[in-house]
Amino acid sequence: MPSHTSQLGLYGEQAAVAHLREHGYTIHETNWHCRTGEIDIIAQQDDMLVFVEVKTRRTSGTALAAITPTKRDRIISAVYAYLDAQELDDAAWRIDAISVTIKPHEAPMIQHVEDALDW
């Protein structure tokens, strides 16, 4: 049986996928793993490949605050591993972050930050 934390994370990722689809993104993969890390969602928006880090919580906050420098490096390494594995060296891409806040008896609150690691 999955832990409460993993159930919360899965719920957040499902909410993020629904949000992306509602905004015209095509979902290619979820929870892609490699030696250096994981990419929560791999999507496409027009000609742009979009790698999405999802952070789910029960309190308000931004997705960027939860991405530490170490996590940032792992995400970037995983993106390069994916691009290499798929032979997409020339693809246009970016990394987004989605924060999903879950509160009892309310719809999830979603904050989508495009190009989140370009700071």
FIDRENKOL-587283 format. One line per 3 residues: number of its first residue (from 1); their letters; for each residue x, y, z of N, C-alpha, C, O, CB. Coordinates in steps of 0.2 Angstrom, whole numbers. Glycine has a CB too. Example, Ala and Ser with C-alpha at 12.3 -4.5 7.8 and 13.67 -1.06 7.14 Angstrom:
<sites>
1	as	66,-28,39,62,-22,39,66,-16,39,71,-17,42,57,-22,45 ~ 64,-11,35,68,-5,36,64,0,39,67,6,40,70,-3,29;
</sites>
This chain:
<sites>
1	mps	4,-6,0,0,0,0,4,6,0,9,7,4,-5,0,6 ~ 3,11,-5,7,17,-5,7,21,1,1,21,5,6,21,-11 ~ 12,25,3,12,29,9,8,35,8,6,37,2,19,31,11;
4	hts	6,38,13,1,44,13,5,50,8,2,53,4,0,47,20 ~ 12,50,9,16,55,6,16,54,-2,15,58,-6,23,56,8 ~ 17,47,-3,17,45,-11,10,46,-14,9,48,-20,19,38,-11;
7	qlg	5,45,-10,-2,46,-12,-3,53,-14,-6,55,-19,-8,43,-7 ~ -1,58,-9,-2,65,-10,2,67,-16,-1,71,-20,1,69,-4 ~ 8,64,-17,12,66,-23,9,64,-30,9,67,-35,19,63,-23;
10	lyg	6,58,-30,3,55,-36,-3,59,-37,-5,61,-43,1,48,-35 ~ -7,61,-32,-13,65,-33,-11,72,-36,-14,75,-41,-17,67,-27 ~ -6,75,-34,-3,81,-36,-1,81,-44,-2,85,-48,3,84,-32;
13	eqa	3,75,-45,5,74,-52,-1,73,-57,-1,76,-62,10,68,-53 ~ -6,70,-55,-12,69,-59,-16,76,-60,-18,77,-65,-17,64,-55 ~ -16,80,-55,-19,87,-55,-15,91,-60,-17,95,-64,-19,90,-49;
16	ava	-8,90,-60,-3,94,-64,-4,92,-72,-4,96,-76,4,93,-62 ~ -5,85,-73,-6,82,-80,-13,85,-82,-13,87,-88,-6,75,-80 ~ -18,85,-78,-24,88,-80,-24,95,-82,-27,98,-87,-30,87,-75;
19	hlr	-20,99,-78,-19,106,-79,-16,107,-86,-18,111,-90,-15,109,-73 ~ -10,103,-87,-7,104,-93,-11,103,-99,-11,106,-104,0,100,-93 ~ -15,97,-99,-19,95,-105,-24,101,-106,-26,102,-112,-23,89,-103;
22	ehg	-27,104,-101,-32,109,-101,-29,115,-105,-33,119,-108,-35,111,-94 ~ -22,116,-104,-19,122,-107,-16,120,-114,-11,123,-116,-14,125,-102 ~ -17,114,-117,-15,113,-124,-9,109,-124,-6,108,-129,-14,119,-127;
25	yti	-6,106,-118,0,102,-119,-2,95,-120,-7,93,-119,4,103,-112 ~ 3,92,-124,3,85,-125,7,81,-120,13,83,-119,5,83,-132 ~ 5,76,-117,9,73,-112,12,67,-115,9,63,-118,5,70,-105;
28	het	19,67,-114,23,61,-117,24,56,-112,23,50,-114,30,64,-120 ~ 26,57,-106,28,53,-101,27,56,-94,27,62,-93,35,50,-102 ~ 26,51,-89,26,53,-82,31,49,-79,32,43,-80,19,53,-79;
31	nwh	34,52,-73,39,48,-69,44,44,-73,45,39,-72,35,43,-65 ~ 48,48,-77,53,45,-81,59,45,-77,61,50,-74,55,49,-88 ~ 62,39,-76,68,38,-72,74,37,-76,74,34,-81,67,32,-67;
34	crt	80,39,-73,87,37,-75,91,37,-69,89,38,-64,89,43,-81 ~ 98,36,-71,103,35,-65,103,42,-61,105,41,-55,109,33,-68 ~ 102,47,-64,104,54,-61,97,57,-58,98,61,-54,106,59,-66;
37	gei	92,54,-59,86,57,-56,79,55,-59,79,50,-63,86,64,-56 ~ 74,59,-58,67,58,-61,65,64,-64,66,70,-61,63,55,-56 ~ 61,63,-69,57,69,-72,50,67,-71,47,62,-73,59,70,-80;
40	dii	46,72,-67,39,70,-66,35,70,-72,31,65,-73,36,76,-61 ~ 35,75,-76,31,75,-82,35,77,-88,39,82,-87,25,80,-81 ~ 34,74,-94,37,76,-100,32,78,-105,28,73,-106,43,71,-103;
43	aqq	31,84,-107,26,86,-111,28,90,-117,34,91,-118,21,91,-107 ~ 24,92,-121,25,96,-127,20,102,-128,14,101,-127,25,92,-134 ~ 23,108,-129,19,113,-130,21,116,-137,26,119,-137,19,119,-124;
46	ddm	17,116,-142,19,117,-149,25,114,-151,26,108,-150,20,125,-149 ~ 31,117,-152,37,114,-154,42,114,-148,48,112,-149,41,118,-159 ~ 40,115,-142,44,115,-136,43,109,-132,37,108,-130,42,122,-132;
49	lvf	48,106,-130,48,100,-126,48,103,-119,53,107,-117,54,95,-127 ~ 44,101,-114,43,104,-108,44,98,-102,40,94,-102,36,108,-107 ~ 49,99,-98,50,95,-92,47,98,-86,49,104,-85,58,93,-92;
52	vev	43,95,-83,39,98,-77,41,94,-70,41,88,-70,32,97,-78 ~ 43,98,-66,44,96,-59,38,98,-55,36,104,-55,51,100,-55 ~ 35,93,-52,29,94,-48,30,94,-40,33,89,-38,23,89,-50;
55	ktr	28,99,-37,28,99,-30,21,100,-27,17,104,-28,33,105,-27 ~ 19,95,-23,13,95,-20,13,96,-12,17,93,-9,9,88,-21 ~ 9,100,-10,9,101,-2,2,103,0,-3,104,-4,14,107,-1;
58	rts	2,103,7,-5,105,10,-5,112,12,-10,114,15,-6,100,16 ~ 1,115,12,1,123,13,3,127,7,6,124,3,6,124,19 ~ 1,133,8,3,137,2,10,138,1,14,138,6,-1,144,3;
61	gta	12,140,-4,19,141,-6,21,140,-13,16,139,-17,24,136,-2 ~ 27,142,-16,28,141,-23,32,135,-24,36,133,-20,31,148,-25 ~ 32,133,-30,36,127,-32,43,129,-32,47,125,-31,33,125,-39;
64	laa	45,135,-34,52,137,-34,55,136,-27,61,134,-27,53,144,-37 ~ 52,138,-22,54,138,-15,56,131,-13,61,130,-9,50,140,-10 ~ 53,126,-16,55,119,-14,60,116,-19,62,110,-18,48,114,-15;
67	itp	63,119,-24,68,116,-28,75,119,-26,76,125,-27,67,118,-35 ~ 78,115,-22,85,117,-19,90,117,-25,89,114,-30,87,112,-14 ~ 96,120,-24,101,119,-29,103,112,-31,104,110,-37,107,123,-27;
70	tkr	103,107,-26,104,100,-27,99,97,-32,100,94,-37,105,96,-21 ~ 93,99,-30,87,96,-34,87,99,-41,86,96,-46,80,98,-31 ~ 89,105,-42,89,109,-48,95,105,-53,93,104,-58,91,116,-47;
73	dri	100,104,-50,106,100,-53,103,93,-56,105,91,-61,112,99,-49 ~ 100,90,-51,97,83,-53,92,83,-59,92,79,-63,94,79,-47 ~ 88,88,-58,83,89,-64,86,90,-70,85,87,-75,78,95,-62;
76	isa	91,95,-70,95,96,-77,99,90,-79,98,89,-85,100,102,-75 ~ 102,87,-75,105,80,-77,100,75,-80,102,72,-85,109,77,-71 ~ 94,75,-77,90,70,-79,87,72,-86,86,68,-91,84,69,-74;
79	vya	86,79,-87,84,81,-94,89,80,-99,87,77,-104,83,89,-93 ~ 95,81,-98,101,79,-103,101,72,-104,102,70,-110,107,82,-100 ~ 100,68,-99,100,60,-100,94,58,-104,94,54,-109,99,57,-93;
82	yld	88,61,-103,82,60,-107,83,62,-115,82,58,-119,76,64,-105 ~ 86,68,-116,87,71,-122,92,66,-126,91,65,-132,90,78,-122 ~ 97,64,-122,102,59,-125,99,52,-127,100,50,-132,108,58,-120;
85	aqe	95,50,-122,92,43,-123,87,43,-129,86,38,-133,88,41,-117 ~ 84,49,-130,79,50,-136,82,52,-142,79,53,-147,73,54,-134 ~ 89,54,-142,92,57,-148,89,63,-150,88,64,-156,93,52,-153;
88	ldd	88,68,-145,84,74,-146,89,80,-145,87,85,-142,78,75,-142 ~ 95,79,-147,100,84,-145,99,91,-148,101,96,-145,107,82,-148 ~ 95,92,-153,93,98,-156,86,101,-154,84,106,-156,94,98,-163;
91	aaw	83,97,-149,76,99,-147,76,106,-143,81,107,-139,73,94,-144 ~ 71,110,-144,70,116,-140,66,113,-134,62,109,-134,65,121,-144 ~ 69,115,-128,66,113,-122,66,118,-116,70,123,-117,69,106,-120;
94	rid	62,117,-111,63,121,-105,60,117,-99,58,111,-100,58,127,-106 ~ 62,119,-93,60,116,-87,55,120,-84,56,126,-82,66,114,-82 ~ 49,118,-82,43,121,-79,43,118,-72,45,113,-70,37,121,-83;
97	ais	39,122,-67,38,119,-61,30,120,-60,28,126,-61,42,123,-55 ~ 27,115,-57,20,116,-55,19,114,-47,22,109,-45,16,111,-59 ~ 16,119,-44,15,118,-37,8,117,-36,3,120,-39,17,125,-33;
100	vti	6,111,-33,-1,109,-32,-2,110,-24,1,106,-20,-3,102,-34 ~ -7,114,-22,-9,115,-15,-15,111,-14,-20,113,-17,-9,122,-13 ~ -16,107,-9,-22,103,-8,-24,105,-1,-21,105,4,-20,95,-7;
103	kph	-31,107,-1,-34,109,5,-41,105,6,-44,104,0,-35,117,5 ~ -42,104,12,-49,100,12,-55,103,9,-56,109,11,-50,98,20 ~ -59,100,6,-65,102,3,-64,108,-2,-69,111,-3,-69,105,9;
106	eap	-58,108,-5,-57,113,-10,-54,110,-16,-51,105,-16,-53,119,-8 ~ -55,113,-22,-51,110,-28,-44,112,-27,-42,117,-24,-54,114,-35 ~ -39,108,-30,-32,109,-29,-31,116,-32,-33,118,-37,-28,104,-32;
109	miq	-26,120,-29,-24,126,-32,-17,125,-35,-13,122,-32,-23,131,-26 ~ -17,127,-42,-11,125,-46,-8,132,-48,-11,136,-50,-13,121,-52 ~ -1,132,-47,3,137,-49,8,134,-54,12,130,-52,7,141,-43;
112	hve	8,137,-60,12,134,-65,17,140,-67,15,145,-69,8,132,-72 ~ 24,138,-66,29,143,-68,33,140,-74,36,135,-73,34,144,-61 ~ 32,144,-79,36,142,-85,43,144,-85,45,149,-82,33,145,-91;
115	dal	48,140,-88,55,141,-88,57,143,-80,61,148,-79,56,147,-92 ~ 55,138,-76,56,140,-69,64,140,-66,65,143,-61,53,134,-65 ~ 68,136,-70,75,136,-68,79,141,-71,85,141,-70,78,129,-69;
118	dw	76,146,-75,80,151,-78,80,157,-74,78,162,-76,77,153,-85 ~ 83,156,-68,84,162,-63,91,163,-61,92,168,-58,80,161,-57;
</sites>
